Amino acid sequence: MSLNAERSYKMKLRDVENAFKYRRIPYPKRSVELIALLAISCTFFLFMHTNKLNSRLKEMEVKLQPSEFSALGLTGNHISGHDAGKHDDINTLHGTYQYLKSTGQLGSLTPSQLNNTAKAEMDRLFFTRCAKVGSESLLEFMEHLQYINNFHVDKYGMKKQSKRQLKPLAQAKTAGYIYNMDEGSVYIEHIPWIDFHKYNLPKPILINLVRDPVERMISWYYYVRNSYRNAIFYRRNPLAPLKPTAWFKKNYNECVRSGDPECQYVPLAVTDVEGNFKRQSIFFCGHDQDCLPFNSPLAVQIAKRRVETEYAVVGTWEETNITLTVLEHYIPRYFARAKMIFHLYQKSLQNRNRNNRKPHVDADVRAMVRRNFTHEYDFYYFCKQRLYMQYIALKRTELERLNFS
């Protein structure tokens, strides 16, 4: 091949390479506009979604902020389940006292710091009664106490059918009913906390009780199988389908071990195979959708804040004397001389609503169930520690004499 021919060939080859390198593929004008429109739309929707997520995140951050009480360090996370029952357990009266003393908080602790009764805006007592916490004993005691302390126990709420949560209209009706009661009245119902200010009404005095979460579930399990309860239910609902005999005879140990859906307490679940009121925290958290998932850390934090800022006393029938002492001093209008009067009726009240034929539940079954109630236990311990603090604030000098130091 001659030199000119070779040079001509190389030039042609370079022209072909350049053609491919800088080629332009024509697009229809409409297609370009469509792509631009899609890009703008995607950017807009991405912005809106990100903005919504950011707002939700900020909302959750506010709800999960530790409150002033939580800042004292008193939460159930201080102690593991394996340490329960030890003398220095922070979830005992002695342990709480020692913790307050060791952190320097004991010297400045006063009842007024922990008394929400003064925040009430009307003279009504609202008992937002948790299920299976011993509330039957307390309400019967209050029926005796009303004649001594000159108040009235209203029974309308005790006759209503229990619901897990209420719609805003039903909440407003309940709040209005309490507002329209006479001064010195007590309203009792299985119902979550209600925001009275949301309906432009003054706040009543709030009380409640708590109980060990697993013990509540065991108690509820056999309570719904109680023949007397079911006789009443079927009398009121004669067309309701009858449960099979096997359901009534089902043992809790076998129910848990076999993986029966009724005894599976799934974290963050919002539906239940059988209604069981396993969410103790919901009675304090309220009617918001954030309160509904089971064993939810967010729901528990909201419930803690309600206890700390809204409730005068959250006691426990497991600590009857401490609970009555705190009620007596923090809500004297309704509970004056409560501890002394209680001992007159103690035998009958402590056996009230007790299922003495409840079968034994094995320790390993309790442990299996307990693992799914971590945040519910955190809330339970929080309430007990606050109760202990209220008691210690009243009895500090006396406890020192009892060698609590």
Sequence and secondary structure as in RCSB ss.txt:
>XXXX:A:sequence
MSLNAERSYKMKLRDVENAFKYRRIPYPKRSVELIALLAISCTFFLFMHTNKLNSRLKEMEVKLQPSEFSALGLT
GNHISGHDAGKHDDINTLHGTYQYLKSTGQLGSLTPSQLNNTAKAEMDRLFFTRCAKVGSESLLEFMEHLQYINN
FHVDKYGMKKQSKRQLKPLAQAKTAGYIYNMDEGSVYIEHIPWIDFHKYNLPKPILINLVRDPVERMISWYYYVR
NSYRNAIFYRRNPLAPLKPTAWFKKNYNECVRSGDPECQYVPLAVTDVEGNFKRQSIFFCGHDQDCLPFNSPLAV
QIAKRRVETEYAVVGTWEETNITLTVLEHYIPRYFARAKMIFHLYQKSLQNRNRNNRKPHVDADVRAMVRRNFTH
EYDFYYFCKQRLYMQYIALKRTELERLNFS
>XXXX:A:secstr
  HHHHHHHHHHHHHHHHHHHT      HHHHHHHHHHHHHHHHHHHHHHHHHHHHHHHHHHHTS  TTGGGT S
GGGS GGGTT TT TTSHHHHHHHHHHTT STT  GGGG  GGG SSSEEEEE  TTSSHHHHHHHHHHHHHHHT
 EEE HHHHS   S   HHHHHHHHHHHHHS TTEEEEES     GGGGT    EEEEE   HHHHHHHHHHHTT
 HHHHHHHHHH TTS    HHHHH  HHHHHHTT GGG   TT    SS     TTHHHH SSGGG STT HHHH
HHHHHHHHHH SEEE GGGHHHHHHHHHHH HHHHTTHHHHHHHHHHHHHTTT  TT     HHHHHHHHTT HH
HHHHHHHHHHHHHHHHHHHHHHHHHHTT  
